[in-house]
Amino acid sequence: MAAYKVIITDRAYNSFRRILDVVRSTSLIGAEDARVVVLNRMKKLASNPEIQSRKAKFFNLEGDYRSVLAWNYRIYYKLEEKRVIVLDVILDKS
């Protein structure tokens, strides 16, 4: 059983859809691979949200904000006591 409930915000869902639409325009297989990788990484947040993550530097916001990388996509989330709130998914060009 998962230790954390993963909640995906509307913003994160829409960002992820836009990313997949862009990738799909060049490669259907690439879009499916990206979808699987990002969704699997989000599922892993339920069991251990701190592994391979880094603290996000949101100085004006209170709370534990983190991000993880899934291929070229960075998933930003807020870690709370029993839940992980996925805030956004962006293309990470670093």
N, CA and C atoms as a LAMMPS dump frame, in Angstrom:
ITEM: TIMESTEP
0
ITEM: NUMBER OF ATOMS
282
ITEM: BOX BOUNDS ff ff ff
-5.0000000000000000e+02 5.0000000000000000e+02
-5.0000000000000000e+02 5.0000000000000000e+02
-5.0000000000000000e+02 5.0000000000000000e+02
ITEM: ATOMS id mol type element x y z
1 1 1 N 0.842 -1.189 0
2 1 2 C 0 0 0
3 1 3 C 0.877 1.238 0
4 2 1 N 0.449 2.251 -0.703
5 2 2 C 1.221 3.489 -0.83
6 2 3 C 1.2 4.261 0.483
7 3 1 N 2.323 4.824 0.827
8 3 2 C 2.435 5.621 2.045
9 3 3 C 1.874 7.027 1.832
10 4 1 N 1.903 7.51 0.594
11 4 2 C 1.439 8.855 0.268
12 4 3 C 0.375 8.783 -0.816
13 5 1 N -0.591 9.666 -0.713
14 5 2 C -1.583 9.82 -1.776
15 5 3 C -1.031 10.845 -2.75
16 6 1 N -1 10.528 -4.032
17 6 2 C -0.504 11.442 -5.057
18 6 3 C -1.694 12.142 -5.7
19 7 1 N -1.665 13.463 -5.651
20 7 2 C -2.722 14.292 -6.232
21 7 3 C -2.093 15.096 -7.365
22 8 1 N -2.683 15.033 -8.536
23 8 2 C -2.183 15.767 -9.697
24 8 3 C -3.088 16.969 -9.925
25 9 1 N -2.509 18.167 -9.856
26 9 2 C -3.302 19.382 -10.048
27 9 3 C -3.686 19.54 -11.518
28 10 1 N -4.669 20.376 -11.763
29 10 2 C -5.092 20.661 -13.136
30 10 3 C -3.931 21.233 -13.947
31 11 1 N -3.146 22.098 -13.331
32 11 2 C -2.009 22.703 -14.03
33 11 3 C -1.01 21.638 -14.474
34 12 1 N -0.69 20.707 -13.584
35 12 2 C 0.254 19.642 -13.916
36 12 3 C -0.316 18.751 -15.021
37 13 1 N -1.58 18.42 -14.918
38 13 2 C -2.225 17.582 -15.927
39 13 3 C -2.184 18.262 -17.298
40 14 1 N -2.544 19.537 -17.341
41 14 2 C -2.555 20.262 -18.609
42 14 3 C -1.151 20.446 -19.176
43 15 1 N -0.174 20.715 -18.322
44 15 2 C 1.218 20.834 -18.776
45 15 3 C 1.691 19.526 -19.39
46 16 1 N 1.384 18.439 -18.725
47 16 2 C 1.78 17.12 -19.21
48 16 3 C 1.113 16.818 -20.554
49 17 1 N -0.153 17.154 -20.695
50 17 2 C -0.847 16.946 -21.974
51 17 3 C -0.217 17.761 -23.099
52 18 1 N 0.14 19.015 -22.81
53 18 2 C 0.776 19.858 -23.83
54 18 3 C 2.128 19.289 -24.243
55 19 1 N 2.898 18.822 -23.282
56 19 2 C 4.195 18.204 -23.59
57 19 3 C 3.994 17 -24.504
58 20 1 N 3.047 16.148 -24.157
59 20 2 C 2.801 14.952 -24.978
60 20 3 C 2.315 15.322 -26.373
61 21 1 N 1.518 16.361 -26.497
62 21 2 C 1.051 16.801 -27.815
63 21 3 C 2.22 17.239 -28.693
64 22 1 N 3.171 17.952 -28.102
65 22 2 C 4.347 18.406 -28.857
66 22 3 C 5.187 17.207 -29.282
67 23 1 N 5.43 16.293 -28.364
68 23 2 C 6.237 15.107 -28.692
69 23 3 C 5.514 14.243 -29.719
70 24 1 N 4.206 14.109 -29.576
71 24 2 C 3.401 13.287 -30.491
72 24 3 C 3.457 13.834 -31.919
73 25 1 N 3.641 15.139 -32.058
74 25 2 C 3.689 15.73 -33.396
75 25 3 C 4.915 15.261 -34.182
76 26 1 N 5.929 14.771 -33.483
77 26 2 C 7.121 14.268 -34.169
78 26 3 C 7.279 12.755 -34.047
79 27 1 N 6.73 12.173 -32.969
80 27 2 C 6.915 10.735 -32.779
81 27 3 C 5.837 10.164 -31.871
82 28 1 N 5.012 9.283 -32.419
83 28 2 C 3.986 8.625 -31.609
84 28 3 C 4.625 7.717 -30.557
85 29 1 N 5.655 7.014 -30.943
86 29 2 C 6.34 6.109 -30.008
87 29 3 C 7.036 6.918 -28.911
88 30 1 N 7.665 8.02 -29.302
89 30 2 C 8.317 8.88 -28.32
90 30 3 C 7.332 9.446 -27.316
91 31 1 N 6.163 9.821 -27.777
92 31 2 C 5.134 10.352 -26.881
93 31 3 C 4.669 9.284 -25.901
94 32 1 N 4.487 8.071 -26.393
95 32 2 C 4.062 6.983 -25.502
96 32 3 C 5.152 6.658 -24.49
97 33 1 N 6.396 6.633 -24.93
98 33 2 C 7.515 6.386 -24.01
99 33 3 C 7.588 7.469 -22.94
100 34 1 N 7.438 8.724 -23.337
101 34 2 C 7.473 9.832 -22.383
102 34 3 C 6.318 9.726 -21.393
103 35 1 N 5.155 9.377 -21.887
104 35 2 C 3.972 9.232 -21.02
105 35 3 C 4.224 8.17 -19.96
106 36 1 N 4.726 7.029 -20.375
107 36 2 C 4.978 5.923 -19.45
108 36 3 C 6.028 6.305 -18.409
109 37 1 N 7.113 6.925 -18.849
110 37 2 C 8.2 7.292 -17.928
111 37 3 C 7.715 8.289 -16.877
112 38 1 N 6.998 9.317 -17.301
113 38 2 C 6.54 10.335 -16.359
114 38 3 C 5.494 9.761 -15.411
115 39 1 N 4.553 8.995 -15.915
116 39 2 C 3.533 8.412 -15.042
117 39 3 C 4.143 7.426 -14.044
118 40 1 N 5.106 6.632 -14.48
119 40 2 C 5.769 5.71 -13.55
120 40 3 C 6.507 6.472 -12.457
121 41 1 N 7.123 7.603 -12.827
122 41 2 C 7.849 8.394 -11.817
123 41 3 C 6.864 8.993 -10.828
124 42 1 N 5.706 9.424 -11.317
125 42 2 C 4.685 9.953 -10.405
126 42 3 C 4.189 8.868 -9.455
127 43 1 N 4.034 7.651 -9.954
128 43 2 C 3.609 6.534 -9.095
129 43 3 C 4.639 6.255 -8.009
130 44 1 N 5.92 6.38 -8.339
131 44 2 C 6.969 6.145 -7.347
132 44 3 C 6.939 7.179 -6.232
133 45 1 N 6.39 8.351 -6.499
134 45 2 C 6.266 9.375 -5.463
135 45 3 C 5.393 8.892 -4.312
136 46 1 N 4.477 7.979 -4.584
137 46 2 C 3.583 7.469 -3.553
138 46 3 C 4.329 6.652 -2.496
139 47 1 N 5.397 5.99 -2.89
140 47 2 C 6.113 5.151 -1.931
141 47 3 C 7.293 5.847 -1.285
142 48 1 N 8.006 6.69 -2.043
143 48 2 C 9.151 7.386 -1.473
144 48 3 C 9.375 8.7 -2.236
145 49 1 N 8.681 9.76 -1.836
146 49 2 C 8.735 11.013 -2.596
147 49 3 C 10.055 11.777 -2.477
148 50 1 N 10.909 11.395 -1.557
149 50 2 C 12.158 12.132 -1.383
150 50 3 C 13.329 11.522 -2.152
151 51 1 N 13.212 10.277 -2.591
152 51 2 C 14.331 9.622 -3.261
153 51 3 C 14.597 10.288 -4.613
154 52 1 N 15.851 10.579 -4.871
155 52 2 C 16.326 11.214 -6.099
156 52 3 C 15.628 12.542 -6.39
157 53 1 N 15.206 13.228 -5.341
158 53 2 C 14.558 14.524 -5.526
159 53 3 C 15.498 15.621 -5.047
160 54 1 N 15.128 16.835 -5.379
161 54 2 C 15.869 17.974 -4.855
162 54 3 C 14.859 19.004 -4.385
163 55 1 N 15.266 19.743 -3.374
164 55 2 C 14.385 20.786 -2.853
165 55 3 C 14.273 21.908 -3.872
166 56 1 N 13.063 22.34 -4.113
167 56 2 C 12.836 23.481 -5.002
168 56 3 C 13.064 24.757 -4.206
169 57 1 N 13.637 25.742 -4.838
170 57 2 C 13.979 26.99 -4.16
171 57 3 C 12.869 28.018 -4.341
172 58 1 N 11.75 27.746 -3.68
173 58 2 C 10.622 28.666 -3.683
174 58 3 C 10.656 29.414 -2.349
175 59 1 N 11.45 30.456 -2.27
176 59 2 C 11.726 31.131 -1.012
177 59 3 C 10.492 31.792 -0.395
178 60 1 N 9.556 32.202 -1.186
179 60 2 C 8.389 32.917 -0.672
180 60 3 C 7.25 32.001 -0.246
181 61 1 N 7.4 30.706 -0.46
182 61 2 C 6.338 29.764 -0.133
183 61 3 C 6.756 28.879 1.032
184 62 1 N 5.826 28.658 1.941
185 62 2 C 6.094 27.755 3.051
186 62 3 C 5.771 26.331 2.628
187 63 1 N 6.525 25.389 3.136
188 63 2 C 6.27 23.993 2.842
189 63 3 C 7.479 23.345 2.206
190 64 1 N 7.363 22.05 1.99
191 64 2 C 8.443 21.255 1.413
192 64 3 C 8.155 21.043 -0.074
193 65 1 N 8.74 21.903 -0.896
194 65 2 C 8.575 21.813 -2.341
195 65 3 C 9.782 21.104 -2.922
196 66 1 N 9.539 20.155 -3.808
197 66 2 C 10.605 19.339 -4.374
198 66 3 C 10.379 19.135 -5.861
199 67 1 N 11.4 18.588 -6.498
200 67 2 C 11.255 18.202 -7.9
201 67 3 C 12.055 16.932 -8.154
202 68 1 N 11.605 16.173 -9.125
203 68 2 C 12.305 14.978 -9.588
204 68 3 C 12.362 15.022 -11.104
205 69 1 N 13.32 14.304 -11.639
206 69 2 C 13.499 14.258 -13.082
207 69 3 C 13.029 12.909 -13.616
208 70 1 N 12.289 12.947 -14.707
209 70 2 C 11.882 11.753 -15.439
210 70 3 C 12.223 12.027 -16.902
211 71 1 N 13.297 11.436 -17.369
212 71 2 C 13.882 11.749 -18.67
213 71 3 C 14.204 13.224 -18.708
214 72 1 N 13.625 13.955 -19.671
215 72 2 C 13.877 15.394 -19.797
216 72 3 C 12.784 16.227 -19.139
217 73 1 N 11.985 15.608 -18.308
218 73 2 C 10.83 16.278 -17.732
219 73 3 C 11 16.397 -16.219
220 74 1 N 10.818 17.604 -15.711
221 74 2 C 10.942 17.84 -14.278
222 74 3 C 9.538 17.933 -13.697
223 75 1 N 9.315 17.162 -12.65
224 75 2 C 8.029 17.13 -11.964
225 75 3 C 8.188 17.896 -10.653
226 76 1 N 7.436 18.976 -10.502
227 76 2 C 7.454 19.765 -9.272
228 76 3 C 6.269 19.355 -8.406
229 77 1 N 6.536 19.209 -7.108
230 77 2 C 5.472 18.794 -6.207
231 77 3 C 5.687 19.34 -4.81
232 78 1 N 4.611 19.348 -4.052
233 78 2 C 4.656 19.74 -2.647
234 78 3 C 4.467 18.485 -1.817
235 79 1 N 5.363 18.28 -0.889
236 79 2 C 5.314 17.113 -0.013
237 79 3 C 4.636 17.503 1.291
238 80 1 N 3.57 16.811 1.61
239 80 2 C 2.859 17.027 2.861
240 80 3 C 2.909 15.748 3.674
241 81 1 N 2.252 15.736 4.828
242 81 2 C 2.368 14.6 5.753
243 81 3 C 1.989 13.264 5.117
244 82 1 N 0.883 13.182 4.472
245 82 2 C 0.427 11.915 3.881
246 82 3 C 0.072 12.03 2.408
247 83 1 N 0.499 13.127 1.771
248 83 2 C 0.177 13.276 0.358
249 83 3 C 1.252 14.055 -0.377
250 84 1 N 1.281 13.811 -1.67
251 84 2 C 2.171 14.498 -2.592
252 84 3 C 1.277 15.207 -3.603
253 85 1 N 1.444 16.517 -3.719
254 85 2 C 0.628 17.284 -4.651
255 85 3 C 1.516 17.672 -5.826
256 86 1 N 1.27 17.06 -6.983
257 86 2 C 2.046 17.369 -8.191
258 86 3 C 1.538 18.698 -8.73
259 87 1 N 2.453 19.662 -8.801
260 87 2 C 2.098 21.025 -9.171
261 87 3 C 2.291 21.335 -10.642
262 88 1 N 3.364 20.8 -11.237
263 88 2 C 3.653 21.136 -12.627
264 88 3 C 4.619 20.112 -13.208
265 89 1 N 4.602 19.991 -14.514
266 89 2 C 5.549 19.154 -15.261
267 89 3 C 6.11 20.037 -16.368
268 90 1 N 7.423 20.166 -16.405
269 90 2 C 8.038 21.033 -17.411
270 90 3 C 9.174 20.292 -18.113
271 91 1 N 9.514 20.787 -19.279
272 91 2 C 10.684 20.29 -19.997
273 91 3 C 11.911 20.872 -19.32
274 92 1 N 12.836 20.023 -18.906
275 92 2 C 14.048 20.456 -18.218
276 92 3 C 15.184 20.45 -19.222
277 93 1 N 15.677 21.615 -19.575
278 93 2 C 16.709 21.716 -20.609
279 93 3 C 18.121 21.698 -20.048
280 94 1 N 18.266 21.486 -18.747
281 94 2 C 19.608 21.489 -18.163
282 94 3 C 20.317 20.166 -18.339
